[in-house]
Amino acid sequence: MKTPLVKKEIERPFMSLSEAVVYTQFKRASLYHFCHLRILRFFKVRNRKVFFLKADLDDFILNENNLVKSNKMIEEEAAKHISTIKKGGKS
């Protein structure tokens, strides 16, 4: 009895543009635009195929500048700022 061949995915630290589209859920044009603006690091093999490191995509998405703060976080920062001003310190 033959056993069916199961295609195993190889764990790689990088991914192609098509894989990055699926991974990030960004449109292909958006990823190209981020590359064009040089705000997303990428590798270009033989001046054609574009690759991304998975860690770079994670860092791009989880960047502190992309964080939308909750009301609680804003209130805590405001309270901290006010207490600093009352003490006569600089913020």
Backbone bond lengths (Angstrom), bond angles and torsions (degrees), N, CA, C in turn:
res aa  C-N    CA-C-N  psi(-1)  N-CA   C-N-CA  omega(-1)  CA-C   N-CA-C  phi
1 M - - - 1.448 - - 1.529 109.11 -
2 K 1.313 116.45 130.42 1.459 121.16 -179.29 1.524 110.02 -83.89
3 T 1.311 114.87 139.76 1.459 119.05 174.92 1.518 108.16 -92.79
4 P 1.316 117.49 136.95 1.465 119.68 -179.17 1.527 110.75 -66.84
5 L 1.309 114.34 141.98 1.461 119.39 177.48 1.521 109.33 -78.44
6 V 1.283 115.18 127.84 1.463 120.53 179.32 1.522 107.09 -106.35
7 K 1.305 115.21 124.03 1.457 119.82 179.71 1.519 108.72 -79.41
8 K 1.326 116.11 115.70 1.459 121.41 179.01 1.519 109.10 -91.74
9 E 1.309 114.92 135.40 1.453 118.51 174.02 1.513 109.25 -79.16
10 I 1.302 114.66 134.16 1.457 120.11 179.08 1.521 108.08 -87.01
11 E 1.324 114.65 129.17 1.470 119.86 179.06 1.526 108.17 -74.42
12 R 1.315 116.16 114.73 1.459 121.24 179.99 1.520 109.12 -122.05
13 P 1.321 116.99 149.85 1.469 119.57 178.62 1.533 112.47 -79.59
14 F 1.325 117.21 -7.12 1.461 120.83 -177.91 1.519 110.11 -125.82
15 M 1.334 114.98 165.38 1.459 119.57 177.15 1.520 110.08 -146.25
16 S 1.307 115.05 154.96 1.461 121.47 178.39 1.530 109.28 -75.14
17 L 1.312 115.17 173.43 1.464 120.06 178.38 1.526 110.70 -60.67
18 S 1.310 116.85 -44.24 1.474 120.60 -179.95 1.528 111.45 -61.82
19 E 1.319 116.43 -41.06 1.466 120.44 178.04 1.528 110.59 -67.73
20 A 1.338 116.28 -37.45 1.467 120.54 179.34 1.525 110.95 -66.50
21 V 1.325 117.36 -34.20 1.470 121.24 176.77 1.525 109.70 -62.17
22 V 1.319 117.01 -45.18 1.468 121.27 179.31 1.527 110.24 -66.90
23 Y 1.332 116.16 -43.68 1.468 121.56 -176.17 1.526 111.99 -64.94
24 T 1.343 116.72 -46.19 1.471 120.67 -174.92 1.525 113.43 -90.66
25 Q 1.323 116.92 -19.87 1.457 123.51 -174.38 1.525 112.27 65.83
26 F 1.333 116.17 20.67 1.467 121.28 171.25 1.521 108.03 -87.36
27 K 1.311 115.91 155.18 1.460 119.13 174.67 1.524 109.13 -73.36
28 R 1.317 114.86 154.16 1.465 121.92 179.56 1.531 110.62 -55.67
29 A 1.330 116.24 -44.17 1.469 120.87 -179.47 1.525 111.52 -63.75
30 S 1.329 116.95 -34.66 1.467 120.34 178.57 1.519 110.72 -65.64
31 L 1.330 117.33 -43.44 1.461 120.10 178.36 1.519 111.01 -63.47
32 Y 1.334 117.01 -42.47 1.462 119.95 176.08 1.532 110.74 -60.85
33 H 1.319 116.74 -40.12 1.469 121.51 179.57 1.534 110.80 -63.68
34 F 1.329 117.43 -44.45 1.469 121.05 177.59 1.526 110.76 -60.96
35 C 1.331 115.96 -37.83 1.475 119.74 177.35 1.523 110.45 -66.75
36 H 1.322 115.87 -44.03 1.464 121.02 179.91 1.531 111.23 -59.02
37 L 1.324 116.54 -40.82 1.465 121.25 179.69 1.528 112.36 -79.10
38 R 1.334 116.15 -6.66 1.471 122.89 -179.78 1.534 112.02 63.09
39 I 1.331 116.46 33.82 1.467 119.50 175.56 1.524 110.96 -101.30
40 L 1.323 115.87 -5.38 1.459 121.75 175.81 1.517 107.43 -130.67
41 R 1.321 115.52 123.45 1.465 120.50 -178.48 1.522 109.63 -71.81
42 F 1.318 116.69 139.57 1.458 121.58 179.94 1.519 110.20 -149.52
43 F 1.316 115.06 167.40 1.462 122.56 177.28 1.521 107.74 -122.68
44 K 1.315 116.38 137.78 1.449 120.64 179.94 1.527 107.57 -120.55
45 V 1.321 116.11 116.23 1.457 121.37 -177.07 1.526 109.74 -92.43
46 R 1.312 114.59 123.73 1.467 122.23 179.64 1.523 112.19 51.26
47 N 1.308 114.58 37.92 1.470 121.89 176.50 1.530 113.19 59.11
48 R 1.341 117.33 25.25 1.465 120.13 -179.79 1.514 112.35 -132.51
49 K 1.313 116.23 -75.76 1.462 121.61 -170.50 1.529 111.11 -78.05
50 V 1.327 115.82 133.56 1.466 122.48 -176.92 1.527 109.28 -101.95
51 F 1.328 115.07 134.37 1.461 121.71 177.52 1.517 109.87 -128.68
52 F 1.315 115.61 153.57 1.458 122.62 178.28 1.521 108.57 -129.59
53 L 1.316 116.07 145.75 1.455 119.71 169.57 1.525 107.56 -79.97
54 K 1.321 116.23 137.13 1.462 120.41 179.46 1.528 110.15 -57.78
55 A 1.332 116.93 -39.70 1.467 121.43 179.72 1.532 111.18 -62.53
56 D 1.337 117.32 -36.79 1.467 120.65 178.62 1.524 111.27 -67.32
57 L 1.326 116.83 -38.98 1.471 120.30 177.61 1.525 110.31 -65.87
58 D 1.334 116.31 -41.99 1.468 120.23 177.73 1.530 110.51 -62.19
59 D 1.326 116.74 -45.74 1.470 120.82 179.66 1.524 111.33 -62.53
60 F 1.336 116.51 -39.24 1.465 121.06 -179.89 1.527 110.30 -63.48
61 I 1.318 116.58 -44.77 1.464 120.54 -177.99 1.528 111.34 -71.92
62 L 1.330 116.38 -41.28 1.464 120.83 -174.83 1.528 112.66 -91.52
63 N 1.312 117.30 16.62 1.460 122.68 179.18 1.526 110.22 -59.51
64 E 1.305 116.13 140.55 1.474 121.98 -179.33 1.529 111.88 -56.74
65 N 1.339 117.26 -31.72 1.469 121.12 179.99 1.528 111.90 -67.76
66 N 1.326 117.70 -21.71 1.465 121.91 -179.81 1.530 112.59 -88.89
67 L 1.317 116.93 -6.68 1.460 121.14 -176.79 1.529 110.97 -72.59
68 V 1.306 115.74 128.07 1.462 121.61 173.16 1.520 105.69 -100.44
69 K 1.322 115.93 115.02 1.467 121.06 -173.80 1.526 111.22 -75.49
70 S 1.316 114.40 144.32 1.463 120.23 176.32 1.529 108.83 -77.68
71 N 1.319 116.52 164.85 1.468 120.89 178.00 1.524 110.61 -59.30
72 K 1.321 116.72 -38.55 1.460 121.00 179.75 1.531 110.80 -62.15
73 M 1.317 116.86 -43.69 1.466 120.79 179.13 1.536 110.70 -62.51
74 I 1.324 116.38 -41.84 1.467 121.09 -179.81 1.520 110.41 -65.22
75 E 1.332 116.76 -43.78 1.469 120.77 179.14 1.530 111.09 -62.80
76 E 1.329 117.32 -40.51 1.470 120.87 178.73 1.529 111.11 -64.51
77 E 1.330 117.12 -41.58 1.463 120.72 177.80 1.528 110.84 -65.20
78 A 1.335 116.48 -40.37 1.463 120.68 179.59 1.526 110.51 -64.86
79 A 1.336 116.86 -43.93 1.471 120.61 179.24 1.523 110.67 -62.54
80 K 1.305 116.65 -41.12 1.468 121.54 178.41 1.533 110.49 -64.00
81 H 1.308 116.11 -41.94 1.465 121.43 179.61 1.533 110.77 -64.89
82 I 1.326 116.80 -43.80 1.470 121.69 -179.83 1.523 110.66 -64.13
83 S 1.338 116.55 -42.16 1.471 118.86 -179.97 1.525 111.02 -66.16
84 T 1.318 117.53 -32.03 1.468 121.50 177.34 1.530 110.07 -68.05
85 I 1.330 116.62 -40.74 1.471 120.82 179.84 1.526 110.47 -66.52
86 K 1.339 116.84 -41.46 1.474 120.90 -179.33 1.511 111.56 -63.65
87 K 1.335 117.23 -31.03 1.457 121.31 178.82 1.529 111.69 -78.53
88 G 1.325 117.12 -8.08 1.455 121.26 179.38 1.513 113.26 87.51
89 G 1.292 116.36 8.35 1.465 120.43 179.47 1.506 112.09 -87.89
90 K 1.313 114.53 168.21 1.457 119.85 177.41 1.523 108.72 -91.93
91 S 1.319 115.95 150.13 1.458 120.01 -179.70 1.495 112.19 -86.30
